[in-house]
Amino acid sequence: MRISVVDVGSNTVRLVVADAQDGVPLPVHTAKWRLRLSDDVRPGGPVPQEAVERLVEAVKEADRTAARWGAAGPLAFATAVVRAAPNRQEVLRTVRQRTGVGLYTLPGEVEAELTFLGARRWMGWRAGPLALMDIGGGSFEVAFGRGRMPDFVASLPLGAGRLTHEFFEGQDPPPAELVRALRRKVRHQLRDVAARIRWEGPRTAVATSRTFQQLGRLCGAPAGRHGPFVERQLRRSDLREAVAALAALPSSQRAELPGISAPRALQSLAGAVIGHTAMKLTGLETVTICPWAIREGVLLRHIEDGPSWWAEIARRNEETAAPDPVPLRIAAATR
């Protein structure tokens, strides 16, 4: 049996086709389409029509690709950039009508749960009590747990793309006072969540997302060509130096640094500030860069719990007409 997942993020649409054998999603094909929704959508603003057209074409092509690889209709979801848009329902309806693919949004807490599940399966039980951090384009997810699913999750409006628009619009590189202002905001909104993580005392901390992967490479982690099984660490002290280096350069020069891709160069500074501040507040000196995240979490949940959980996601999307709010939400994770 082959299953597929389509992840509509702030920068790209990503497809994973996997064999579901013995409870392990083994990828057989991956693809991505550069969308750059974050360039067109301001925080709290609608997704413009031209961006919807690009999204429709990307989802349509992802569906065709999944079918060519023998997978059924994909489990398709959109993250914070669509979730927070006031025209969210119109966007989802347009995609469904023109592609036949049911595209849904997930609450930030569910994103954190699924990302935690992917990281837990990758790290294994030897990791013990596990803390997770994930920097997206529009939101920042944090989770902690001792079992398969987290005991505690939080979703905050601290995405790298979102904060770049909010603080650094037209400033490349930004002045030092704007970098300090961004750090103050991150520190203020993370304070309570960080206190909870410190109180829990995780044995292992992991970081997922493309932002953390690129920051890890910038700070000396092995390149992606060495494969996913090479251990990759990110030290807080190295990330502090990376913040200073990124802040001194325009995005065109950041893109020349190891690990920093041109499409993400502009938001790399905000991502580094978020990551360093989060590690400092939680007392983490080192995090492990984990290659499994939300897409693998969706695949695992589908394999382990069957299709009924995804049907519930669809039902909730169809019943909800208003956009999911973005402010800080903290919740005990559902089991």
C-alpha positions in Angstrom: 0.0 0.0 0.0 1.2 3.4 -0.9 0.0 6.6 0.7 0.9 10.2 0.0 1.0 13.5 1.9 0.9 17.1 0.4 2.2 19.8 2.7 1.3 23.4 1.7 3.7 25.6 3.6 4.7 29.3 3.5 7.4 28.7 0.8 6.7 25.4 -0.9 4.3 22.6 -1.6 5.9 19.3 -0.8 4.8 15.8 -1.7 5.9 12.6 0.0 4.8 9.2 -1.4 5.6 6.3 0.9 5.2 2.6 1.2 3.4 1.7 4.4 4.9 -1.6 5.4 5.3 -2.9 8.9 4.1 0.4 10.4 7.0 2.4 8.9 6.5 5.0 6.2 9.3 4.3 3.7 9.5 7.2 1.2 9.7 6.2 -2.5 9.3 9.6 -4.0 9.4 13.2 -2.9 8.8 16.4 -4.9 8.3 20.1 -4.2 6.9 23.1 -6.0 8.1 26.6 -5.0 5.1 28.7 -4.1 6.3 31.6 -2.0 3.0 32.3 -0.4 4.8 34.2 2.3 5.8 36.8 -0.4 2.2 37.5 -1.2 0.4 37.1 2.2 1.0 39.6 5.0 0.3 38.5 8.6 -3.5 38.4 9.0 -4.1 39.2 5.3 -5.9 37.3 2.6 -4.4 35.0 0.1 -4.5 36.9 -3.2 -6.1 35.4 -6.3 -2.9 35.0 -8.2 -1.4 33.0 -5.3 -4.5 30.8 -5.2 -4.0 30.1 -8.9 -0.4 29.0 -8.2 -1.6 26.9 -5.3 -4.2 25.1 -7.4 -1.7 24.2 -10.1 0.8 22.9 -7.5 -1.8 20.8 -5.8 -3.0 19.5 -9.1 0.5 18.5 -10.1 1.2 16.9 -6.7 -2.0 14.8 -7.1 -1.0 13.7 -10.6 2.5 12.8 -9.4 1.2 10.8 -6.4 -1.1 8.8 -8.8 1.8 8.1 -11.1 3.6 6.6 -8.1 0.6 4.4 -7.3 -0.7 6.3 -4.3 -4.3 7.1 -3.5 -5.5 10.7 -3.2 -3.1 12.6 -1.0 -3.6 13.6 2.6 -3.3 17.3 1.9 -3.0 20.1 4.5 -2.0 23.7 4.7 -0.1 25.3 7.5 -0.3 28.7 9.2 -0.1 31.0 6.2 -3.5 29.6 4.9 -4.9 28.8 8.3 -4.8 32.4 9.5 -6.0 34.0 6.2 -9.5 35.6 6.4 -10.4 34.0 3.1 -9.2 30.5 4.2 -12.5 28.8 3.4 -12.6 30.3 -0.1 -9.0 29.1 -0.7 -9.7 25.5 0.5 -13.0 25.4 -1.5 -11.3 26.6 -4.7 -8.6 24.0 -4.4 -11.1 21.2 -3.8 -13.4 22.2 -6.6 -10.6 22.6 -9.2 -8.3 19.7 -8.2 -10.6 17.1 -6.5 -8.1 17.1 -3.6 -9.5 17.9 -0.1 -7.0 20.4 1.3 -7.5 21.1 5.0 -5.9 23.2 7.7 -4.8 21.8 11.0 -4.9 23.7 14.3 -1.5 24.7 15.5 -1.8 22.2 18.4 -2.5 19.3 16.0 0.6 20.4 13.9 2.7 20.2 17.1 1.2 16.7 18.0 1.9 15.3 14.6 5.4 16.8 14.4 6.1 15.3 17.9 4.9 11.9 16.7 7.3 12.0 13.7 10.2 13.1 15.9 9.4 10.4 18.6 9.4 7.6 16.1 12.7 8.8 14.6 14.5 9.3 17.9 13.0 6.2 19.5 12.2 5.5 23.1 15.9 5.8 24.1 15.3 9.6 23.8 13.3 9.5 27.0 11.3 12.7 27.9 11.4 14.6 24.7 11.1 18.3 23.9 10.4 19.5 20.4 10.6 22.9 18.6 9.6 23.6 15.0 9.9 27.0 13.3 7.5 27.4 10.4 6.9 30.4 8.2 3.8 31.6 10.1 4.0 29.8 13.5 6.3 28.2 16.0 5.3 24.9 17.6 6.6 23.5 20.9 5.8 20.1 22.4 6.9 17.9 25.3 6.1 14.3 26.1 7.2 11.0 27.6 5.2 8.8 25.3 4.0 8.3 21.7 2.0 11.6 21.7 2.9 14.8 23.6 1.6 15.7 27.1 1.9 19.4 26.3 1.8 21.4 23.1 1.9 25.1 22.2 1.5 27.0 18.9 2.6 30.6 18.8 2.5 33.3 16.1 6.3 33.4 15.9 7.0 32.1 12.4 10.2 33.2 10.6 8.4 34.6 7.6 5.7 36.3 9.7 8.2 38.1 12.0 10.4 39.1 9.0 7.4 40.9 7.5 6.5 42.4 10.9 9.9 43.7 11.9 12.2 43.8 8.9 10.0 44.9 6.0 12.2 46.9 3.6 15.2 46.7 6.0 17.9 44.4 4.5 19.9 44.1 6.6 17.8 45.5 9.5 19.2 47.9 12.1 20.2 46.5 15.4 17.3 48.1 17.3 14.8 46.1 15.1 16.7 42.9 15.8 16.5 43.7 19.6 12.8 44.5 19.2 12.1 41.2 17.5 14.0 39.3 20.3 12.0 41.1 23.0 8.7 40.0 21.3 9.9 36.4 21.0 11.1 36.4 24.6 7.8 37.8 25.9 5.6 35.3 24.0 7.8 32.3 24.8 8.2 33.0 28.5 5.4 30.8 29.9 6.0 28.0 27.4 9.7 28.0 28.1 9.0 27.8 31.9 7.0 24.7 31.3 9.7 23.0 29.3 12.3 23.8 31.9 10.0 22.4 34.6 9.5 19.2 32.7 13.2 18.7 32.4 13.5 16.9 29.0 16.2 14.3 28.6 16.4 15.0 24.8 15.5 18.1 22.7 15.0 18.0 19.0 14.4 20.7 16.4 12.6 20.1 13.1 11.7 22.2 10.1 13.7 23.5 7.1 14.7 26.6 9.1 16.4 24.6 11.8 18.0 22.3 9.2 19.6 25.3 7.5 20.7 26.9 10.7 22.2 23.6 11.8 24.2 23.5 8.5 25.3 27.1 9.0 26.6 26.2 12.4 28.6 23.2 11.2 26.3 20.3 11.0 27.0 17.8 8.2 25.5 18.6 4.8 22.3 16.9 3.6 24.3 14.8 1.0 25.6 12.7 3.9 22.1 11.3 4.4 19.4 11.4 7.1 21.1 9.0 9.5 24.1 11.2 10.3 23.7 12.8 13.7 23.3 16.6 13.4 23.5 18.9 16.5 22.9 22.6 16.9 24.6 24.3 19.8 23.2 27.4 21.3 26.6 29.1 21.4 27.1 28.6 17.7 23.6 29.9 17.0 24.3 33.0 18.9 27.3 33.7 16.6 25.2 32.9 13.6 22.6 35.5 14.7 25.4 38.2 14.7 26.7 37.0 11.3 23.3 37.0 9.6 22.3 40.4 11.1 25.4 42.0 9.5 24.6 40.8 6.0 21.9 41.6 3.4 19.9 38.6 2.3 21.9 38.3 -1.0 25.1 37.7 0.9 23.4 35.4 3.5 22.5 33.1 0.6 26.2 32.6 0.0 26.7 31.1 3.5 26.7 27.3 4.1 23.2 25.9 4.4 21.2 29.2 3.7 19.2 28.9 0.5 18.3 32.0 -1.5 14.5 31.6 -1.1 14.9 31.5 2.7 17.8 34.0 3.1 15.6 36.9 3.9 13.9 35.2 6.8 17.0 33.3 8.1 17.8 36.1 10.6 14.3 36.0 12.2 14.6 32.2 12.3 17.9 32.3 14.0 16.7 34.9 16.6 13.6 32.7 17.3 15.7 29.5 17.6 18.4 31.1 19.8 15.9 32.8 22.1 13.9 29.6 22.5 17.0 27.6 23.4 18.1 30.2 25.9 14.8 30.5 27.6 14.3 26.8 27.9 17.9 26.3 29.1 18.8 24.0 26.2 22.5 24.1 25.3 22.1 21.7 22.3 19.3 20.3 20.2 19.3 17.4 17.7 18.2 18.2 14.2 15.5 15.7 13.4 14.7 14.9 9.7 11.2 13.6 10.5 8.5 16.2 11.2 4.9 16.9 10.4 4.7 15.0 7.1 6.0 11.9 8.6 3.7 12.4 11.6 0.7 12.5 9.2 1.8 9.3 7.6 2.4 7.6 10.9 -0.9 8.6 12.3 -2.7 7.3 9.2 -0.8 4.0 9.4 -1.2 3.5 13.1 -4.7 4.9 13.7 -6.4 4.3 10.4 -8.2 6.8 8.2 -10.9 7.8 10.7 -8.7 10.5 12.3 -8.2 12.2 8.9 -12.0 12.0 8.3 -12.4 13.9 11.6 -10.0 16.6 10.3 -12.1 16.9 7.2 -15.3 17.1 9.2 -14.0 19.9 11.4 -12.8 21.9 8.4 -16.2 21.7 6.7 -18.0 22.7 9.9 -15.8 25.7 10.6 -16.3 28.8 8.4 -14.1 31.3 10.3 -10.3 31.3 10.1 -8.4 29.7 12.9 -7.0 32.4 15.1 -3.2 32.7 15.4 -2.7 34.0 19.0 -0.9 32.0 21.6 -2.7 28.7 22.4 -1.5 26.2 24.9 -3.3 22.9 25.3 -3.0 19.5 26.8 -2.4 17.2 23.8 -5.2 14.8 22.8 -4.3 11.1 23.2 
